[in-house]
Amino acid sequence: MRWVALKNLGEHRVLAQNILDERGRVLLAKGVELTDGRAERLAKLGLFSACVEDPATEDIELEEVVSQRLRGELVSATYDSLVELVQMEGTKHIRASNVKRKLQPLVDDVLGQLKSIEGASQHLGNVYVTDGELYHHSVNVTLFALTLGIDQGLNSHDLVELGIGSLLHDVGKLKVPGSVLRKPGKLSKDEFEQIKRHAGYGYEILRSLPDISAKSALIALEHHERLDGMGYPRGLRKDEIHQYSRIVSVADVYEALTANRVYRKGYLPHEALELLLGGGGMQFDESIVESFVKTVAVYPTGVTVKLSTGEKAVVVESKPKQSHRPIVRVIEDPYGKRLDKSYNLDLSTELTLEIVAWES
């Protein structure tokens, strides 16, 4: 199985993994054939790629950091919680315990699955339609953040606080006009100020909940702060920013850079990683960036990539600390012709080759 761009489906069209809607519900199930009509409808929803069966990669198994079932439950619970909080905010009738009661058992389950993984984490999960990007973004950030928190040595209590705060870190965005959040062009000064207010909005909402800790709420307020004081909303520096927030800022930036949006394609994973490395010690906590390099596979197993030779390949294995140069299986020549016999290359030793594009 491998990930392939919808525009490059070719003859291999049977889904190897579910596609989810904005609620975490199955929109198209594993085993369904992606007809041209279905692919076109998905493209209109903002979907760029899907995971399909392919004889050349049938031995490649996707190693997700959490199960499909748990991820769907997490997205659904996050959707329900964020919408409920915004709808009830200001009414003085927020049933605060409902939020933590929904999320904590799922965070516990995620931690159990993350702690069982050896080596760099693999693909974060199912494909989702863009209408649900806020909720899936929140879940992806949480999976990254918890992976980093484990490597940073946080105890179980702190990891749960980090997980709940990460899932809710962007709740304030639901109070920002959608036309501003999804604007395809450059934001005006006023529009950017509206965006920046989401941090304060989110913090106010979370601080009104008696069972959401102050530390979890701080993540909403501080995840756009930077060590050099150039972040927002308060321009905090270094240790003035809570550790949870420093972790989430790394996870949030990487996920935002690599995610596809209706108005733009995401960065290549190694490009986003280079930006994090460049900001290590300046904008981002250097030890957390080091944890990211060590624990997260930037090119997960099964991802289809284009090499600098023009050949198409599929990631077979990502090595810890070298996931930007994985082992790949070449399946097409530079002219798009399928090879009769595919072969593997280790990009960590084939230093003249590099990944120039990926199908995401």
C-alpha positions in Angstrom: 0.0 0.0 0.0 1.1 3.6 -0.5 -0.1 7.2 -0.4 -0.8 8.7 -3.8 -2.0 12.0 -5.1 -5.6 11.9 -6.4 -4.5 13.4 -9.7 -2.0 10.4 -10.1 -4.3 7.5 -9.2 -3.7 5.6 -12.4 -4.8 1.9 -12.3 -4.4 1.5 -8.5 -7.6 2.8 -7.0 -8.7 0.6 -4.1 -8.5 2.4 -0.8 -6.1 0.8 1.8 -7.3 3.2 4.5 -10.4 5.0 5.5 -11.1 8.6 4.6 -12.8 10.6 7.4 -15.1 13.6 7.5 -14.8 16.6 9.8 -16.4 14.6 12.7 -14.0 11.7 12.4 -16.7 9.5 10.7 -15.8 7.2 7.8 -16.6 9.0 4.5 -15.1 6.3 2.3 -14.1 3.0 3.7 -11.0 0.8 3.2 -11.6 -1.5 0.2 -13.8 1.0 -1.8 -12.7 1.8 -5.3 -11.8 5.4 -6.0 -13.7 6.0 -9.3 -13.0 9.3 -11.2 -16.3 10.6 -9.9 -15.4 9.9 -6.2 -11.9 11.4 -6.7 -13.4 14.6 -8.2 -15.8 15.0 -5.3 -13.0 14.5 -2.8 -10.8 17.0 -4.6 -13.6 19.6 -4.3 -13.7 19.0 -0.6 -10.0 19.8 -0.4 -8.5 16.3 -0.4 -5.2 15.9 -2.2 -4.2 12.2 -1.6 -5.3 8.8 -0.5 -3.8 5.5 0.6 -4.3 2.8 -2.0 -3.4 -0.8 -2.6 -0.5 -1.4 -4.9 1.2 -4.7 -5.9 4.6 -3.1 -5.9 4.3 -2.2 -2.3 2.0 -4.9 -0.9 4.6 -5.9 1.7 4.7 -2.3 3.1 2.5 -2.0 6.1 1.6 1.5 7.4 2.6 1.8 11.0 0.2 4.4 12.5 0.9 6.0 15.9 -2.7 5.3 17.0 -5.3 3.0 15.7 -7.9 4.1 13.2 -10.7 3.5 15.7 -9.0 5.6 18.4 -8.2 8.4 16.0 -11.8 8.6 14.8 -13.0 8.7 18.4 -10.5 11.4 19.3 -11.5 13.6 16.3 -15.2 13.2 17.1 -14.7 14.0 20.8 -12.5 17.0 19.9 -15.1 18.3 17.5 -17.9 17.9 20.0 -15.8 19.6 22.8 -14.7 22.6 20.7 -18.1 23.3 19.3 -19.8 22.9 22.7 -17.3 25.2 24.4 -17.8 28.0 21.9 -21.6 27.6 21.8 -21.9 27.7 25.6 -19.2 30.3 26.2 -20.6 33.3 28.0 -23.9 31.6 29.0 -22.5 30.6 32.4 -23.9 27.1 31.7 -20.8 25.3 30.5 -20.8 21.7 31.8 -17.0 21.8 32.2 -16.8 18.2 33.5 -18.2 17.0 30.1 -15.1 18.2 28.3 -12.5 16.5 30.5 -14.7 13.4 30.9 -14.8 13.0 27.1 -11.2 13.7 26.4 -9.1 12.3 29.3 -9.9 8.6 28.7 -9.0 9.0 25.0 -5.7 10.8 25.9 -4.9 7.9 28.2 -5.5 5.4 25.4 -3.3 7.5 23.0 -0.5 7.6 25.5 -0.7 3.8 25.9 -0.3 3.3 22.2 2.4 5.9 21.8 4.5 4.4 24.6 4.4 1.0 22.9 6.1 2.3 19.8 9.8 1.8 19.2 11.7 4.2 17.0 10.4 7.1 15.0 6.7 7.5 14.9 5.0 6.7 11.6 2.1 8.2 9.7 -0.3 10.2 11.9 -3.5 8.7 10.6 -6.3 8.8 8.2 -6.9 11.2 5.4 -9.5 13.9 6.1 -11.5 16.4 4.2 -10.5 20.0 4.5 -13.8 21.2 6.0 -12.6 19.5 9.2 -9.1 20.8 9.2 -9.3 22.6 12.6 -10.3 19.4 14.4 -7.9 17.1 12.6 -5.1 19.7 13.0 -5.8 19.7 16.8 -5.5 15.9 16.9 -2.4 15.8 14.8 -0.7 18.5 17.0 -1.7 16.5 20.1 -0.1 13.3 18.7 3.1 15.2 17.9 3.0 17.0 21.3 2.5 13.8 23.3 5.3 12.1 21.4 7.6 15.0 22.3 6.3 15.1 25.9 7.2 11.4 26.3 10.7 11.9 25.0 11.1 15.0 27.2 10.4 12.8 30.3 7.0 14.3 31.4 5.2 12.2 34.0 1.8 10.7 33.4 -0.1 13.5 35.0 1.7 16.2 33.0 1.2 14.2 29.8 -2.6 14.2 30.3 -2.5 17.9 31.0 -0.5 18.4 27.8 -2.8 16.2 25.8 -6.0 17.9 26.9 -4.5 21.4 26.4 -3.2 20.4 23.0 -6.6 19.1 21.8 -8.2 22.4 22.9 -5.4 24.8 22.0 -7.2 26.3 19.0 -10.7 26.6 20.5 -10.4 30.4 20.1 -10.3 30.1 16.3 -14.0 29.2 16.3 -14.6 32.8 17.3 -12.6 34.2 14.3 -14.6 34.6 11.0 -14.1 31.7 8.7 -13.5 34.1 5.8 -10.4 35.4 7.6 -9.1 31.9 8.8 -9.3 30.5 5.2 -8.4 33.6 3.2 -6.2 32.4 0.3 -4.3 35.7 -0.1 -2.2 37.8 2.2 -3.9 38.9 5.4 -4.4 42.6 6.0 -3.1 44.1 9.2 -6.6 44.1 10.7 -7.2 40.5 9.6 -4.0 39.3 11.2 -5.0 41.1 14.4 -8.2 39.1 14.3 -6.2 35.9 13.9 -3.9 36.8 16.8 -6.9 37.2 19.1 -7.7 33.5 19.0 -5.0 32.8 21.6 -6.7 35.1 24.2 -10.2 33.9 23.3 -9.2 30.3 23.8 -7.5 31.0 27.1 -10.5 32.8 28.5 -12.8 29.9 27.5 -10.5 27.3 29.1 -9.9 29.3 32.3 -13.7 29.4 32.8 -13.7 25.6 33.1 -13.0 24.4 36.7 -11.7 21.0 35.7 -9.3 22.2 33.0 -6.0 23.0 34.7 -4.4 26.4 34.4 -1.4 24.8 32.7 -3.5 23.2 30.1 -5.2 26.6 29.5 -1.9 28.3 29.1 -1.2 26.3 25.9 -4.1 28.1 24.2 -2.6 31.5 25.2 1.1 30.8 24.6 1.4 28.4 21.6 2.3 31.3 19.3 5.0 32.7 21.7 8.6 32.4 20.6 11.8 32.2 22.7 13.2 35.4 21.1 10.1 37.4 22.2 8.8 37.9 18.7 5.6 35.8 19.2 2.2 36.8 20.3 0.0 37.7 22.2 2.4 38.8 25.0 5.9 38.7 23.5 7.1 36.3 26.2 10.7 35.1 26.1 12.5 31.8 26.9 11.4 30.3 30.3 8.6 32.8 30.6 6.8 30.4 28.2 5.5 27.2 29.9 7.1 23.9 28.8 3.7 22.6 27.6 3.4 25.7 25.3 7.0 25.3 24.0 6.2 21.7 23.1 3.0 22.6 21.3 4.5 25.5 19.4 6.9 23.0 17.7 4.2 20.5 17.0 1.8 23.3 15.8 4.3 24.9 13.4 5.3 21.6 11.8 1.8 20.4 11.3 0.6 23.7 9.9 3.6 23.9 7.5 3.2 20.4 6.1 -0.6 20.3 6.0 -2.4 20.9 2.7 -5.0 23.6 2.6 -7.5 24.6 0.0 -5.5 27.7 -0.8 -2.0 26.2 -0.8 0.1 23.0 -0.8 2.0 22.1 2.3 5.8 22.3 2.6 7.9 19.2 2.0 8.5 17.5 5.4 12.2 18.0 5.3 11.7 21.7 4.4 9.5 22.2 7.5 12.1 20.3 9.6 14.8 22.6 8.3 12.7 25.6 9.4 12.4 24.1 12.9 16.1 23.3 13.1 16.9 26.8 11.9 14.7 28.2 14.7 16.1 25.9 17.4 17.4 28.0 20.3 16.1 31.2 18.7 12.3 30.7 18.3 11.9 27.2 19.5 13.2 25.2 22.5 16.3 23.4 21.1 15.8 20.3 23.2 12.3 19.9 22.0 13.4 20.3 18.3 16.0 17.6 19.0 13.2 15.4 20.4 11.2 16.0 17.2 14.1 14.9 15.0 14.6 11.8 17.1 11.0 10.6 17.5 9.0 11.8 14.4 9.3 10.2 11.0 9.0 13.2 8.6 8.6 10.8 5.6 6.4 8.0 7.0 6.3 4.5 5.6 4.1 4.3 2.5 4.5 7.9 1.3 5.1 8.3 -2.4 8.0 10.7 -3.3 9.7 12.0 -6.3 13.5 11.8 -6.4 15.9 14.4 -7.9 16.5 11.9 -10.7 12.8 12.2 -11.7 12.1 8.6 -10.5 9.0 7.9 -8.3 9.6 5.9 -5.1 7.7 4.8 -2.0 9.1 5.1 1.6 9.9 1.7 3.0 11.6 2.6 6.3 12.5 5.8 8.2 15.6 5.6 10.5 15.7 7.5 13.8 17.4 10.9 13.4 17.6 10.3 9.7 13.9 10.2 8.7 14.5 13.0 6.2 16.6 10.5 4.2 14.6 7.3 4.4 15.0 3.9 2.6 12.8 4.1 -0.5 11.5 1.7 -3.2 11.8 3.0 -6.7 8.7 2.0 -8.7 8.8 4.3 -11.8 11.5 5.6 -14.1 11.9 9.4 -14.8 9.4 9.2 -17.6 6.6 7.8 -15.5 7.0 4.2 -16.8 6.3 1.5 -14.2 9.4 -0.6 -13.6 9.2 -4.3 -14.2 11.2 -4.9 -11.0 11.3 -2.3 -8.3 14.4 -1.8 -6.1 15.3 -0.2 -2.8 17.6 2.8 -2.2 18.9 4.0 1.2 19.0 7.8 0.9 21.1 8.1 4.0 24.0 6.6 2.0 23.0 7.7 -1.5 23.9 11.3 -0.8 23.7 12.6 -4.4 19.9 11.8 -4.4 17.3 13.8 -2.6 13.5 14.0 -2.3 12.1 16.9 -4.3 8.3 16.3 -4.0 5.8 14.0 -2.3 2.3 13.0 -2.9 0.3 14.4 0.0 
